[in-house]
């Protein structure tokens, strides 16, 4: 009995190369951990109470309290304020009640937190995790929008050529002639509305040019291949040839572009929020944390800046290394 050996496909070979790269697998583990954290945070299973005022204002980072116990310090004695009206029969009772409420509020807050607190007493580590939810969602959704738009336009332009290709190239040239950050800020100023959806639209509608250029080149190369001519001989429509026959052979380019844009858009969201064009008040992101931290640094409060910058640097570095490894693994020349 003879067995016919089948050669592994592109994706099987890519996964084999990726598994052999220890740096790539470590980066994949970090990215997967962030994605799991994103799901848990968005579902409310973790850091649902990130807005709780658990510490005093600018509580410094420390694992233990100053007395070594790790517990909140007792509230200092609150002196009752003198009543405004000394002839009010309830003035003393009101002053005593206010003092008790103030003491209880201060007793519930910690003087130190493991990673510190911000101006309002929010736990910085919980705030950074919640901020990761916003920044990662913006990066993933905006990159998906940009790659989808760039792939669609690049496929149509590269496959049809002629006047269609000239029109899309003219449109592409207009976008690329303007610096990307200036284009982003211009669209943000025109929309005049803050929000996660607005940031996604800004980045998605201005970031399609890179995928368009690469996908267009791939379609120009593949449209004359034998398998496309065979599909044309059996009567396949142009759209079927573009997306059922050619696209599976160039999908690795779109995937690599997606991973590259995710990194770029996470950093772009941070810049937009830092400049005041990002998320609205009440929504936290890494960019909004850095925006708050610039004033805190003057006071010597560095822990919010460190938490946001470290989380962003860890994810962006892991994603960048994974993107490089993915590009090498999917390179058809290495098959």
N, C-alpha and C positions, 0 to 999 in steps of 0.2 A: 504494500500500500504506500502510495506516494502522497506527500503533502506539499501543497503549493504555498510557499512562503509569501506573505504580503508585506510590502515595505511600509513602515510607519509613515503617517501623514505629517504635514507641517506642524500641526499643533502638538502631536505626540513627540516629535523631535524637539520642539521648543521647550516642552515641559521637562524632557530629559536633560537638556542643557541647563535649564533653570535650576533643577534639583541638584546638579553638580556644583553649582556656585553657592558657596556658603554665605557670602555677603548678601547675595540676592535673597536667599531663604530667610536670613535674619531680617532683612529689610521687609520682606513679605510678612513676617510675623509681627513686626512693629505696625505696619499699615493695617493688618487684620485686627490687631488689638485696638487701634484707634476706631476702626469701623464698628467693632463690637461695642466699644464705649459710646459711639454715636447712637447706636440702636437703643442701648440701655438708657441713655440720657433722654432721647426723644420720647421714649415710652414712659418716662417718669420713674423708672425702677432705681435710678441713682440720681443724686444731686437735684432732686425735685425741690429741696428746701434751700437752694443756693442763695436765695434772697433773704434768708433768715439772718437777723442781726445777732450773731452768736458771740461776737467779740466787741471789745471797745474800739473806738475809732483808731485806726492804724495800729492795731495790736501787732507787736513784732512776732516774727517766726521763732518758735521755741517748742521743744518737745515737752518741756516741763515748766510749771509755773515758777516764779521766782523763789517760792518757798520749797520747791522740789516736789510738790505733791501732785502736780498736773491738774489741779482743780482750780476753779475760779476763786479769786480772792473775795473775802467778805466785803460787802458794800460799806463804804465809809459812812460815818454818821452824817446825816443830812439835817442841818439846822432848819427849824421851822421859820419861814419868812414871817416878818411882822405883818399883821393884817392891815389892809388898806384903811379899813373902817374900824377903829377900836371899839365902837359901840355896837358892832354887829354881833349878835349873840352866837352865831354859828361860825364866826371867823376862826376861832381856835380849832374847831373840829375840821374845817376845810383845810387849814394849814397842816394839821397832823395827817390827814388823809393824803395830801399831796406829797408829803415827806415819805410816807410809807410806800406809795406807788413809785416814787423816784428811787428809793432804796431797793425795791424789788426788781426794778428794771435793770439797775446796775449790778445787782447780785447775780442776775441770770446771764450776764456777759462775762467772757473770759478776758483776762488781761493779756494772755498770749495764746497763740494758735500754732499748730505744727508748721504751717506755711504762711502764717500771718493773715491779717485782715486789711480790708480797704478802708476808705474814709467812713463808710456807713457800717462797718463791722461785719461785712460779708466775708465768709471763708474764701481765701484767694484760690485754693486748690479746687474747690467746688466751682468757683467762678470760671477758672481756666477750663475745666471739663465742659461746662455749659457753653463757654465761648467756642470750644472746639466743634461743638454741634453746628453752630451757625457757620463757621468758617469752612468746615469740610463740606457741608451741604451746598454752600455757594460754589465751592470749587468743583464738586462733582456735577451738579446740575448745569452750571454755566459751561463747563467743558463739554458735557454731552450735547448741549445746544449748539455750541460752536462747531464741534466735529460733525454733527448731523447736517448743519447748514453748509459747512465747507465741503463735505462729502457729496451732498446733493448737487451743489453748483459745480464742483470739480468734475463729477461724473458726466453731467450734461455737457459741460464745456469741452472736456477731453474726448467724449464719444462723438459728438456731432461735428465739432470743428467749425471752420468757415466763419460766417457772420455771427453765429451763436458764440463761438469761442472768442471772437473779437470783442463782442459786447461785454462778456464776463471779464475778459482781461482788462478792458477799460474801467469797469467797475472795481476790479481788484486794485488797479493802479491808483485810483482815487483814495482808497482806504490806506494803502501802504505808503502813500506820499506824505501822510500826516503822522507825526510821532504817536505811538500807541497810547502813552499816558495822557497826551493832550487830547486825543480822540475820546478816551474814557472820561476825562473830566468835562469835556464839552457835552457829551451825551448825558452825563450826570446832571450838569447845570440845566440842560434843556428839559429834562423830565421833571425836575423840581419836586420830587417825591422820594422820601427815604423809605427803605424797606428791603427785605431780603429778595423779594421778587424783582424789585427795581435793579438791584445789584446784579442779579442773574441775567437780566435782559441787557444791561450795560455791557457786561463782560462777554456774554454769548454773541451779541450782535456786532461786537468789535473784534472778536478773536477768531473768526472763521478763516482768515486769510492764509494762515499757515497750512491747515488741512486742505484748503482748496488747491493751493499750488502743488502739493505733493500728490493728491488724488488725481488731479487733472493730468499730471505727467504719467501716472500709472495707467490711466485709461487710454491715453494716446498710445502707449506702448502695447497694451493688451488688446485693443480693438482689432488689430490685424492678425492676431494669433489664430492657429488652426481651429481651436475649440470654439472660438467665436464665429468663425466662418461656417463651421459645422452646425452651430445653433441657428445661423441665418438660413442655411440650406433646408432645415426642417421647418422653417416658417416661424421661428420665435420672434416676438415683437422686440422693438428696440429697448423698451423698459425691462423686459425679461432678460435680454442679453446683458444690459447694464448691471442689474441688481441680483439676478439669479445665477449668472455665469461669470461675469467679470468680478463683481464685488467680493465673493468669497476668496478670490486669489489676491486681492489687495487689502483685505480687511485688517491684516497685521499692521499696515501703515496707519490706518485709522485708529487702531488700538494704541499704538505707540504715541500718536499725536494726542489722544485722550489723556494718557498718563502724564505727558509733558504739560498739557494745558491745566490739568488739575493743580499741579505745583505752582504754575504761574498765576492762576486765578486765586489761589489761597493767599499768595503774597499781594496780589492786586486788591483783594478785599481788605486786607490789613491796611494798605496805603489809603484806600478810599475812606475807611472808617477813621483812620488817623487824621485825615484832612477834613473830616466832617461831612463827607458825602456818602457815608456808609449806612450802617444800621441805625434805626431811630432810637430815641430814649426809651429805656425799658427792655431793650434787646441787647444782650451781651455777646461780644465776639472778641477774638484776639486783638483786632484792630481797635475796638473801643477801649479795651483794657490798656493798650499802649497809649491811647490818647489820654486816658486818665493818669497814667503813670508819669507822663512828662511833667505834670505839675507836682506830683509826689516826690520826684527826684530832688526838687529844690529843698524839700523838707528832710531829705535823707531817707525816704521810705522807698526802698528799692525792690521789695519782694513781689509786688504785683507785676512790675516790668519783667523780673526774672521768670516768674511763672508763665506768663504769656509768651515771652521770647523763647524760653526753653522748650515749651510744648510745640510751638510752631517750628522751631529749628529741628526738633526731633522728627516730626512728621515730614517736613519738606526734605530733609536729608535722606530719610528712608525711602520716600517716594522717588527722589531723584536717582538713588542707587538702583532701585527696582526698575525704573524706566530704562536706565542704561543697560541693565542685564536683560531686560525684555527685548530691547532693540537688537542686542547681539543674538539672543536666542531665536528671534523671528527672522533673522537675516537669511533669505533664501540662498545666498552664496555659500553658507556654512552647511547646507544640507549634504 
